[in-house]
Each structure stands twice: as C-alpha cells, then as structure tokens.
C-alpha cells in the first residue's frame, strides 16, 4: 500500500467540484492510503484568520516531509506564480521530494495560463517533464488554418483529431491502444497499458520530447497539432501528451488531456482510470526495487528503469479486481562497463539583458545526443534561470562530468547569472574558479562557457579542470549555437574533448560564419 498525497484543483469554498477526479480517488483508496489537500505551504501563519475548515485544506512543508509520502499527485492545476512558486507547492519542495525517491504525477490542464516561460522553468526546477512551446512556422513544412470556431489564446500546442472525434464534441477524441500502438511503447512500461483499449482525451497539451524524458502517452497517427493561432501542421513531431523521467532518485510524470476528469470517465467509454492505476502501481513497485538495489549497493540506482528484460515476464496479481501489471523478476545482471557521463546545462538570460535563444541551443544539443552512436553513455540535465545558489546546488546534486553554461559573459567583470528578481548578477572570476576547484576531484572533466568574453573565466577554471572552453570575443547567437552542436555531435560519436572542440569550431566555419577562432580551449597544465 503506497502512501499518497493528492492535491485537488480548487479550494472547497469556491466550488462544489473542488475535486475533479473523484472516480480516480475512489479507486485509489481501494488499494492505497490517500490524503486529500489543496496545497503544501511553508506554514499556516498566513491562514490564521481563515476558517478552520479552510486551514485544514493546507499542509505545511514540514508535515509533508515528516509523513513519508511515496507519491504526490497534483490534479489539473499548479497555477504558476514564478519559476520557484505556484499556488500548490514550491518547485524546491518537489525537487527535494524527487531527490528522496518520491514519485510526482502532475495531471496538467492549465487553461488560460499563457506564461509558458515561467511555467516550464518551474517544471524544470522541479525536475518534471515540460510543455512544448510553439516555435515558428519555419520549423514545419506545411501550415494550414485548421478551424476558426475555437479561440486558443495561450501558448500551448494542443492535439486535435477529426477521425476519432467523439459525439461531435470539438475537444474530445480517443486514443486507440492496439498492437501497433504498443509496439511504439518502451517495453519496460508496457504493463501500464495492460487491459487498456481506449483513452479519451480533451484538448490534450503537447509535452516536450527532451533528452532524458521518456514518452508515456502518444496520440494517434492522424492526430493534428493545433497552436495558439488556430494553426495545425504536418510536422515530424509525433503528438505526445505524456512523458516521464527518472532523474535523481525519483520519478516525475506529466500527463495532459484531462483523461481522469469525472465529466469524461462518467460519460465516455474510457480506460483512463485503469491506465492511471497501472501507472501508479508500476512506478511504485519500481521505486521499491530501486531503493532495495541502492541499499544493497548491488547495482546502480537507476538500473531498474534502464535494464533490458530477459527470460519470462511475470504478471503479478495485486488485487482481485485489477491485474496491475508485469513486474520484472529476471534482470540481466551484467555490469555496465561504460557508466553514463552527465552533461549539466546551466542557462541564464536575465530579463534586463539582451534575450538569447538558449532554448534552441539546448534543444539542438538534446537532439544531437539522441541521434548519437553512443547516446546511451550520456545523461543530460538542465537548470534554467540560474542563480548563484542554483549553480552550486546543481553541481552538488548531479556530480556532472561536463558542465555547459549558455548565457552572457562580461569579460573581467565576471559571468552573468540571475538574482532573485530575474535581473543580472555578476559572478566574479576568482569565485567561479574557486567553486570548480571544489569539484576538481569529484569527476568534472570539461567546462564549456558558451558566452561572450568568457576566456577570462576559462583561463581561471582551467587551473583546476582538465578542459575548459571559453570565448575570446563577442560571439553571435548563430555561432554559439553551431559550436555547441558540433561539439556535442563529436562527443556523442565517441571523440575526445580536444576533437570535440575542433569539430565545434569547424561547424561555425562550415556555415560561413567568420567566428571560428572565437572559441578557445584551455587545458590544465599538469
């Protein structure tokens, strides 16, 4: 029996339908311990003038930590305030919960919240999968007007389906779970779809297919993508409405499409509740296995998500009513001779500085690694809107082998990070070098400072780190992007850091950009 905290959508005072997925909660309570609350807050001090009934809808952060929850489920809305704050919970609390082996499941349905930048930064800081943003028409070969009767005035991309549309409802369609569909699902999570034939969705939001996230729920091959201007396109991005990751010691799940709303499950033929029960059970069982493996030190903490199954697959009957899924009992115990190298990307573009296309740079690195021959040897981690505390904590949390900074540099004055207000804060060169000195014997092999005039910092850091790349002059967005792509393409092919640097410079030259001499490689002298 898992210990679950479930954060419902609305305060009880505002609506009778404060809990929008009652059927799901009722089914969960048959097999697990479920506590209902509205939000997790630092303290109840700000609510002392509220009615006692209202106060009881909140849980303090200390209480959340002390109750040893296994799973946190967030129903429909977070209501993001900033990249650290939401009405429901702080991103830091979610991150710490994940770090301690917790499972976070966010059933996302955020109508009317257009602040996608803060929204995704919050999700990134919480180590959750993110929402895919509309980028530009040039990314896709053909764009058409889809329909004019629906006003999508936010920045989300939604799925739209004509073939499987239900009862002439504009926003309802179903995803058919058949043999062909399951062939595309990773083998390790196919138990989630056991006995699931059809899932009804409503205006599903597309999730971002980034490196390190694994897809969980796909659309049909005929599903169109509808953007904020009522446009859809025939692009090469298959519609995905759910992802998960298993970074750190925990699991993060993002599912869209309102699949468990009472208004859908009570009126449509859908297996969404069974899908969710299977999902919760499988991840909970895998986390228990992961904890046992970690405690016994017999294998890597993340192995139960990455190992290939061999031999027979055992179907475990958890209850009389549900066959929750196949739990692996026969793991290939061969040792991994090539442990993963972690690439930590630190991005910073303060609001009072020139805007950089950092999202494109990170996406290109991500896509290049995924195509690479040795992609299984790399793990990509990201931190956005980085402050000084974020820099230190990210290095401590991930113990990376490669650190990639993309943002602004200011020469002798230092590297530009962000302060708590989102404005520029200069980090002195000597302080930055001293920080990396503390990680010199902890596995950091290479640092890339993809920022203007960062050669000064590269020189200082190279006193402690073997390979450091900096920029000797101002560098354009295009040149910085091409260097990053060439550098990580080469690493993904198994080339050395020195070779990767040369490939990065050559990538700039191949595009006819006369900045191939701007990147400089500094090497530790001894």
Residue pairs with C-beta under 8 A, 6 or more apart in sequence:
1 31
1 32
1 33
2 32
2 33
2 70
2 71
2 280
2 284
3 32
3 33
3 35
3 67
3 68
3 69
3 70
3 71
4 28
4 32
4 33
4 34
4 35
4 69
4 70
4 71
4 72
4 73
4 280
5 35
5 37
5 40
5 59
5 64
5 67
5 69
5 71
5 72
5 73
6 25
6 28
6 34
6 35
6 36
6 37
6 73
6 75
7 37
7 38
7 39
7 40
7 72
7 73
7 74
7 75
7 88
7 89
8 18
8 19
8 20
8 36
8 37
8 38
8 75
9 17
9 18
9 19
9 20
9 75
9 76
9 77
10 17
10 18
10 38
11 18
11 38
11 54
11 57
12 18
12 38
12 53
12 54
12 57
13 54
17 262
18 38
19 25
19 36
19 75
20 75
20 76
20 261
20 262
20 263
21 75
21 76
21 107
21 260
21 261
21 262
22 262
23 260
23 262
23 265
23 266
23 273
24 260
24 265
24 273
24 276
25 34
25 36
27 273
27 277
28 34
28 277
28 280
30 319
30 321
31 277
31 281
31 318
31 319
31 322
32 71
32 280
35 59
35 67
35 69
37 57
37 58
37 59
38 57
38 58
38 88
39 57
39 58
39 59
39 87
39 88
39 89
40 58
40 59
40 60
40 61
40 64
40 88
40 89
40 90
40 93
41 47
41 58
41 59
41 60
41 61
42 60
42 61
42 90
43 60
43 61
44 55
44 58
44 60
47 54
47 55
47 58
48 55
61 90
61 93
64 93
64 97
65 96
69 97
69 102
70 102
70 103
70 284
70 287
71 102
71 103
71 104
71 105
71 280
71 283
71 284
72 89
72 94
72 97
72 102
72 103
72 104
72 105
73 105
73 107
74 88
74 89
74 104
74 105
74 106
74 107
75 107
76 107
76 108
76 109
76 110
76 258
77 87
77 88
77 109
77 110
78 86
78 87
78 88
78 89
78 106
78 108
78 110
78 122
79 86
79 87
79 88
79 113
80 86
80 113
80 115
80 118
80 119
80 122
81 87
81 118
82 118
82 122
83 91
83 118
83 121
83 122
83 125
83 384
83 385
84 90
84 91
84 92
84 122
84 125
85 91
85 122
86 122
91 122
91 123
91 125
91 126
92 125
94 104
94 126
94 127
94 128
95 125
95 126
95 127
97 104
97 250
98 104
98 126
98 127
98 247
98 248
98 249
98 250
98 251
98 252
99 248
99 249
99 250
99 397
100 249
100 250
101 249
101 250
101 287
101 290
101 291
102 250
102 251
103 250
103 251
103 252
103 253
103 280
103 283
103 284
103 287
104 126
104 128
104 250
104 251
104 252
104 253
105 253
105 255
105 279
105 280
106 128
106 252
106 253
106 254
106 255
107 255
107 256
107 258
107 259
107 260
108 131
108 205
108 254
108 255
108 256
109 205
109 256
109 257
109 258
109 261
110 119
110 156
110 205
111 154
112 154
113 119
113 154
114 153
114 154
114 155
116 131
116 133
116 154
116 155
116 156
119 131
120 130
120 131
120 133
120 208
120 384
121 384
121 385
123 129
123 130
123 131
123 254
124 130
124 382
124 383
124 384
125 383
125 384
126 252
127 245
127 247
127 248
127 250
127 252
128 245
128 252
128 253
128 254
129 207
129 208
129 210
129 213
129 243
129 244
129 245
129 252
129 253
129 254
130 207
130 208
130 210
130 254
131 156
131 205
131 206
131 207
131 208
131 254
132 157
132 206
132 207
132 208
132 209
132 237
133 155
133 157
133 208
133 359
134 155
134 157
134 227
134 228
135 360
137 143
137 231
137 233
139 235
140 233
140 234
140 235
141 233
141 234
141 235
142 233
142 234
143 231
143 232
143 233
144 231
144 232
144 233
145 230
145 231
146 160
146 224
146 226
146 230
146 231
146 232
147 230
148 230
149 170
150 170
150 226
150 230
151 230
152 158
152 226
152 227
152 228
152 229
152 230
153 228
154 228
155 228
156 205
156 206
156 228
157 205
157 206
157 225
157 226
157 227
157 228
158 203
158 204
158 205
158 206
158 225
158 226
158 227
159 173
159 201
159 203
159 204
159 205
159 206
159 219
159 223
159 224
159 225
159 226
159 239
159 241
159 257
160 173
160 223
160 224
160 225
160 226
160 232
161 173
161 219
161 220
161 222
161 223
161 224
162 222
162 224
163 173
163 220
163 222
164 173
164 174
164 175
164 176
164 220
164 222
165 172
165 173
166 172
166 173
166 174
166 200
166 268
171 202
171 203
172 200
172 201
172 202
172 264
172 268
173 200
173 201
173 220
173 223
174 198
174 199
174 200
174 201
174 268
174 270
175 181
175 198
175 199
175 200
175 201
175 217
175 218
175 219
175 220
176 197
176 198
176 220
177 193
177 196
177 197
177 198
177 199
177 271
178 197
181 218
182 190
182 193
184 218
185 193
185 218
186 214
186 215
187 308
187 309
188 305
188 309
188 328
189 214
189 216
189 244
189 282
190 326
191 278
191 282
191 324
191 325
191 326
191 327
192 216
192 275
192 278
192 279
192 282
192 325
193 275
193 278
194 278
194 323
194 324
194 325
194 326
195 271
195 274
195 323
196 271
196 274
196 275
196 278
197 271
198 269
198 270
198 271
199 217
199 257
199 259
199 270
199 271
199 272
199 275
200 259
200 264
200 268
200 269
200 270
200 272
201 241
201 256
201 257
201 258
201 259
202 257
202 258
202 261
202 264
203 257
203 258
204 219
204 239
204 241
204 256
204 257
204 258
205 241
205 256
205 257
206 225
206 237
206 239
206 240
206 241
206 256
207 213
207 240
207 241
207 242
207 243
207 254
207 256
208 243
209 215
209 237
209 240
209 243
210 363
210 366
210 380
210 382
211 365
211 366
211 367
211 369
211 370
211 380
212 245
212 247
212 379
212 380
212 381
213 243
213 244
213 245
214 243
214 244
214 245
214 246
215 240
215 242
215 243
216 242
216 243
216 244
216 253
216 255
216 279
217 240
217 241
217 242
217 255
217 257
217 259
218 238
218 239
218 240
218 241
219 238
219 239
219 240
219 241
220 239
221 238
223 239
224 232
224 233
224 239
225 232
225 233
225 235
225 237
225 239
226 232
227 233
241 255
241 256
241 257
242 253
242 254
242 255
242 256
242 257
243 253
243 254
244 251
244 252
244 253
244 254
244 283
245 251
245 252
246 252
246 302
246 305
247 379
247 381
248 397
249 290
249 294
249 301
250 287
251 283
251 286
251 287
253 279
253 283
258 264
259 270
259 272
259 275
259 276
260 272
260 273
260 276
264 270
264 272
265 272
265 273
274 322
277 322
277 324
278 322
278 324
278 325
281 318
281 324
281 325
282 324
282 325
282 327
285 325
285 327
286 304
286 305
289 304
290 301
290 302
290 303
290 304
290 305
293 299
293 300
293 301
293 303
293 304
294 301
299 331
299 333
300 336
300 339
303 331
303 336
304 328
304 331
307 328
307 331
307 332
308 332
309 328
309 330
309 331
309 332
310 330
310 331
310 332
311 330
312 330
313 326
313 328
314 326
314 327
314 328
314 329
314 330
315 323
315 325
315 326
316 324
316 325
316 326
316 327
317 323
318 324
338 376
338 377
339 377
340 376
340 377
340 378
340 379
341 377
341 378
341 379
341 401
341 402
341 445
342 378
342 379
342 380
342 381
342 398
342 399
342 400
342 401
342 402
343 365
343 369
343 378
343 379
343 380
343 381
343 400
343 401
343 402
343 404
343 488
344 381
344 382
344 383
344 394
344 395
344 398
344 400
344 402
344 403
344 404
345 362
345 365
345 380
345 381
345 382
345 383
345 404
345 406
346 383
346 386
346 390
346 391
346 394
346 403
346 404
346 405
346 406
346 407
347 358
347 362
347 382
347 383
347 384
347 385
347 386
347 405
347 406
347 407
348 384
348 385
348 386
348 405
348 406
348 407
348 408
348 416
348 417
348 418
349 355
349 356
349 358
349 385
349 407
349 408
350 408
350 416
350 417
350 418
350 419
350 422
350 423
350 424
350 425
351 422
351 423
352 423
352 424
353 408
353 416
353 424
354 408
356 406
356 407
356 408
356 477
357 477
357 481
358 384
358 406
358 407
360 481
361 406
361 450
361 480
361 481
361 484
362 382
362 406
364 481
364 484
364 485
365 380
365 404
365 484
365 485
365 488
366 380
368 485
368 488
368 489
368 492
369 375
369 378
369 380
369 488
369 492
371 492
372 378
372 488
372 489
372 491
372 492
372 493
373 492
373 493
373 494
374 492
374 493
374 494
375 492
378 491
378 492
381 394
381 398
381 400
383 390
383 391
383 394
385 418
385 422
386 394
386 407
386 417
386 418
387 417
387 418
387 419
387 420
387 425
388 417
388 425
388 427
390 417
391 417
391 427
391 435
392 435
395 403
395 435
395 439
395 444
399 442
399 443
400 443
400 444
401 443
401 444
401 445
401 446
402 444
402 445
402 446
402 447
402 448
402 491
403 444
403 446
403 447
403 448
404 447
404 448
404 450
404 484
405 415
405 447
405 448
405 449
405 450
405 451
405 454
406 450
406 451
406 480
406 484
407 415
407 416
407 417
407 450
407 451
408 415
408 416
408 424
408 451
408 452
409 415
409 416
409 449
409 451
409 452
409 453
409 454
409 457
409 470
409 471
410 416
410 426
410 452
410 453
411 453
411 456
412 429
412 456
413 426
414 426
414 427
414 428
414 429
414 432
414 457
415 426
415 427
415 429
415 432
415 449
415 451
415 454
415 457
416 424
416 425
416 426
416 427
416 451
417 424
417 425
417 426
417 427
418 424
418 425
419 425
429 456
429 457
429 460
430 460
432 457
432 460
432 461
433 457
433 460
433 461
433 463
433 464
436 444
436 447
436 461
436 464
436 465
437 463
437 464
439 465
440 464
440 465
444 465
445 465
445 466
445 467
445 497
446 465
446 466
446 467
446 468
446 469
446 497
447 458
447 461
447 465
447 467
447 468
447 469
448 468
448 469
448 484
448 487
449 457
449 458
449 461
449 468
449 469
449 470
449 471
450 469
450 471
450 475
450 480
450 483
450 484
451 470
451 471
451 475
451 480
452 471
452 473
452 474
452 475
453 471
453 472
453 473
453 474
454 470
454 471
455 470
455 471
455 472
455 520
455 522
456 470
457 470
458 468
458 469
458 470
458 520
458 522
459 468
459 470
459 522
461 468
461 522
462 468
462 522
462 523
462 524
463 524
464 524
465 524
466 497
466 523
466 524
467 497
467 498
467 501
467 521
467 522
467 523
467 524
468 521
468 522
468 523
469 487
469 501
469 504
469 519
469 520
469 521
469 522
470 519
470 520
470 522
471 480
471 518
471 519
471 520
472 517
472 518
472 519
472 520
473 515
473 518
474 518
475 483
475 515
475 518
475 519
476 513
476 515
478 511
478 513
479 508
479 513
479 515
479 516
479 518
482 504
482 507
482 508
482 510
482 511
482 513
483 504
483 505
483 507
483 508
483 519
484 504
485 504
485 507
486 500
486 503
486 504
486 505
486 506
486 507
486 508
487 500
487 501
487 503
487 504
487 507
488 500
489 503
489 507
490 499
490 500
490 502
490 503
490 504
491 497
491 500
495 503
498 521
501 519
501 521
504 519
505 516
505 517
505 519
506 516
508 515
508 516
508 518
508 519
509 516
